[in-house]
């Protein structure tokens, strides 16, 4: 049985004091719509990691998302705001 796809939504998350939120059971992430550039990419990767590997520590998720975002950014993978 395949898992349902992860859904991504964008919105202002100021009241949560977070750049992103992950709902593991619903396989849903919400990303603050004010993020741009490598910070946006890192946050998306961070929240996806929480969904895909819910047993990872926050420290491990931070290391993974930061390093992966930096690598992708350096090789020219840049997000545009049109995807929001």
C-alpha positions in Angstrom: 0.0 0.0 0.0 1.5 3.4 -1.0 1.5 6.3 1.3 -0.5 9.4 0.4 1.5 12.3 -1.0 2.8 15.0 1.2 0.8 18.2 0.6 2.3 21.6 0.9 0.5 24.8 1.8 1.8 28.3 2.3 0.5 30.9 4.8 1.7 33.4 7.5 2.9 31.5 10.5 3.8 34.4 12.7 1.5 33.4 15.5 3.2 30.1 15.7 6.7 31.7 15.7 7.7 29.1 13.2 9.0 29.0 9.6 7.2 25.8 8.9 4.9 23.2 10.5 4.7 19.5 9.8 1.6 17.3 10.5 3.0 13.8 10.3 -0.3 11.9 10.5 -1.9 14.0 7.8 1.3 14.1 5.7 0.9 17.9 5.4 3.3 20.8 5.7 2.7 24.5 6.0 5.4 26.9 5.1 5.5 30.6 6.0 4.7 32.4 2.8 7.1 35.2 3.6 10.2 33.0 3.2 12.3 33.4 0.2 15.6 32.0 -1.3 17.7 29.4 0.4 15.7 29.9 3.7 12.5 28.8 1.9 14.3 25.8 0.4 15.8 24.8 3.7 12.4 25.0 5.5 10.6 22.9 2.9 13.3 20.2 3.2 13.2 20.5 7.0 9.4 19.9 7.2 9.5 17.1 4.6 12.2 15.3 6.7 9.9 15.5 9.7 7.2 13.7 7.7 9.5 11.1 6.1 11.6 10.4 9.2 9.5 11.2 12.3 11.9 9.5 14.6 14.8 11.7 13.8 15.9 14.2 16.4 15.3 17.9 15.7 19.1 18.3 15.6 19.4 15.6 12.9 16.6 17.2 10.8 18.3 20.6 11.1 21.7 19.2 9.9 20.0 17.4 7.0 17.9 20.3 5.8 20.6 22.9 6.1 23.3 20.9 4.3 21.0 19.7 1.6 19.6 23.2 0.9 23.2 24.6 0.8 24.2 21.9 -1.7 21.2 22.4 -3.9 21.6 26.2 -3.8 25.3 26.0 -4.8 24.5 23.9 -7.8 21.9 26.3 -9.0 18.6 24.9 -7.8 16.8 28.1 -6.9 13.1 28.4 -6.1 10.9 31.1 -7.5 8.1 32.7 -5.7 5.7 31.6 -8.5 5.3 28.2 -6.9 3.5 29.6 -3.9 
